Amino acid sequence: MIDYDDSGRLALRVGDPGPHPVHLLLSEPARPFGDDPTLDFLVTAQGQWVRVETLVRTWEGDDLDAFLSALAEDFRGWEGERTWRSLERDLTLSAEHRPGGHVHLTWGIHDRPPSEEWHFTTTTVHAAGEEMRHLAAEIHTFLTSEVR
C-alpha cells in the first residue's frame, strides 16, 4: 500500500503489517546524482522480532515493476523460480507460483559491498493475477514518483 512516512516522503508497504509477520517498507526514493538514471531507495524489513534495512541502488528501478507485471500476466502459473536483482544486488527477489493461485515472493536484503557480511530474507504471499497487478502498479508509482 502506498502511503507517506512521517516526513511526508512516499513509502510503499509490501506484505502483512500485523504484529507477527514481517512486512517490507520501500521509502525515501532519491536521485543522488541529479538527472542521472540512478535511483536509490531505502528498504526495511520489519516485524515483531526484527528490523533490517539497507539502501538499494538501482538504474531507473532496474525494471522491478516490469518483473512484477510479467508475474501478474502469468497468473495461470509457471514452473520453477523467477528471479530479479537490483543493480548492486542489495535487493533480490525470487518468485514461485504455488498451487491454489498464489505467488510467493522471497525478498532478500543484502549488506552492501564490499563487506557483504549479512543477508536477510522474508517471503510475502500474494494472490496471482489482480493482486500482483496491483503490486506491480504500486511499485511503478513508487519508482517513477517525483523525488523530493
Stockholm file with secondary structure:
# STOCKHOLM 1.0

chainA/1-148         MIDYDDSGRLALRVGDPGPHPVHLLLSEPARPFGDDPTLDFLVTAQGQWVRVETLVRTWEGDDLDAFLSALAEDFRGWEGERTWRSLERDLTLSAEHRPGGHVHLTWGIHDRPPSEEWHFTTTTVHAAGEEMRHLAAEIHTFLTSEVR
#=GR chainA/1-148 SS CEEECTTSCEEEEESCCSSSSCEEEEEEEECTTTTSSEEEEEEEEECSSCEEEEEEEEEGGGGHHHHHHHHHHTTTCCSSEEEEECTTSSEEEEEEEETTTEEEEEEEEECCTTTCCCEEEEEEEEETTHHHHHHHHHHHHHHHSCCC
#=GC SS_cons         CEEECTTSCEEEEESCCSSSSCEEEEEEEECTTTTSSEEEEEEEEECSSCEEEEEEEEEGGGGHHHHHHHHHHTTTCCSSEEEEECTTSSEEEEEEEETTTEEEEEEEEECCTTTCCCEEEEEEEEETTHHHHHHHHHHHHHHHSCCC
//
